[in-house]
Structure formats: C-alpha cells, structure tokens
Amino acid sequence: MAILMIDDDIELCELMQRFLAGEGFEIACAHNGNSGLEQARTNDFELLILDIMMPGKNGMDVLRELRGFSTVPVIMLTGRGEEMDRIIGLELGADDYLPKPCNPRELAARIRAILRRTEQQPEQKSSSTHQFGNIEWQPQSRTISESGIALDLTATEYNILVALMEKAGEVVSKQELSKVALRKHYGPFDRTLDVHIGHLRKKLAPLASDQPRIKTVRGIGWLFVPVE
C-alpha cells in the first residue's frame, strides 16, 4: 500500500517510514508542499499523511490544491489542542486528523481504518441502482448522482452518505454512523461527523421546502430524507 507523508520534520518522517514499513506500508516522503503536490500528481498513492505546520506552502494550502485534482484519503497532523485547524482541515476535504506528537501505532490504526472504509464494501458490490427521488446511487461504481450529475464526494463523504441512504427515512445515531462510516468509536468532543455532514449539505440541493436533505435529529444523529 503506497502512502505519501508530507512533513518538513525529516527525523519524524524517517521514524514513521521505518515503523510503517514494518506494518506493511510502502512510505514515500516529501518535505515541503510543492514537492508533495508534485508527487501526488505523478504517483498513485492510496493515502496521504499531511502536516499542517510547514514553512512556505502549509498543509492547508496543499490540501486545498490537492482536492482540485484528487480525492485520495488524507490524514492531517495538527498541533495538539488546535481544534480550529482540525475543523478547517475537515472542511477542506481531509478524512481524519491526528494531533502531534502522534503515536506511530495509532497512526497505523487510523491508516487501516481509512483504507478499510474506502474499499468497496461487500454489500455495495451489487450492480443494482438505488433511487431516492432525484438522487441515484450506483454501488458498483461508487457513484452518487443528483439530477443526473455525479456529486464530487471524497471517500469519507461517500461512505457517510451511503450509511445514511441505507437507512433512508430512519434516524442514524452518531455512534452508529461513526462506527459504520468512519470505522471508529464516536467521542463526545469529536466533530468529525458534524463537519463532514455540513460539507455534504453544501453539495446536496435542499428539498423543495428549502430544508436540508440530511436532517439533524438533535441529541441523537441524522436522517436522510429519501423523497419529499
């Protein structure tokens, strides 16, 4: 599994490279934003590990440019306690984040969790198409379209939306959605789902009543409205 780590901390990159190689991952490193973007353009990586704090082109700039040409999953490394950085990173299309300094074993676990959830799930291998009003889901190609136009979704957004559509019309709890779509336990202070749901609402047209297609059920979770 080819992974690219973009971080100006050369010593940390070498440490993670040795550890993750022992976990079965093939790790390439870039030590600045421009070099990282060039490698991401010219190589087929399955996941990126991206540090926010880099001189010159920082992680946010890199992620913003990356999402212009790639939906590869991204784990962002953030300063401990920098909640705003995490939220902005998720808004720009990151799939997960991990505070620095990070435990290599936890990073490996996060990588595996993201790769598992970006793989095609067994129940999605059917060639049948699912229709929800003007929204069409084709599991075989992992495509979701609205009024005939394919939605530009990251792998994480796709999995969240699919988990909600599979229970269309029913409330899906935060705990269940986190377990099914993110492959991790939901924490009371974890805003990962909230940010991704907000991103999905911007990509999905509202209902005729001007209400969002994904409704919040306060204190419980979310509900996908199949048809109005």
C-alpha positions, 0 to 999 in steps of 0.5 A: 500500500503506497502512502505519501507523508508530507512533513518538513520534520525529516527525523519524524518522517524517517521514524514513521517510514521505518515503523510503517514499513514494518506494518506493511506500508510502502512510505514515500516522503516529501518535505515541503508542499510543492514537492508533495503536490508534485508527487501526488500528481505523478504517483498513485498513492492510496493515502496521504499523511499531511502536516499542517505546520510547514514553512512556505506552502502549509498543509492547508494550502496543499490540501486545498490544491490537492482536492482540485485534482484528487480525492485520495484519503488524507490524514492531517497532523495538527498541533495538539489542542488546535481544534480550529485547524482540525475543523478547517482541515475537515472542511477542506476535504481531509478524512481524519486528523491526528494531533502531534506528537502522534503515536506511530501505532495509532497512526497505523490504526487510523491508516487501516481504518481509512483504507478499510472504509474506502474499499468497496464494501461487500454489500455495495458490490451489487450492480443494482441502482438505488433511487431516492427521488432525484438522487441515484446511487450506483454501488458498483461504481461508487457513484452518487448522482443528483439530477443526473450529475455525479456529486464530487464526494471524497471517500469519507463523504461517500461512505457517510452518505451511503450509511445514511441512504441505507437507512433512508427515512430512519434516524442514524445515531452518531455512534452508529454512523461513526462506527459504520462510516468512519470505522471508529468509536464516536467521542463526545468532543469529536466533530468529525461527523458534524463537519463532514455532514455540513460539507455534504449539505453544501453539495446536496440541493435542499428539498423543495421546502428549502430544508436540508436533505440530511436532517439533524435529529438533535441529541441523537444523529441524522436522517436522510430524507429519501423523497419529499 
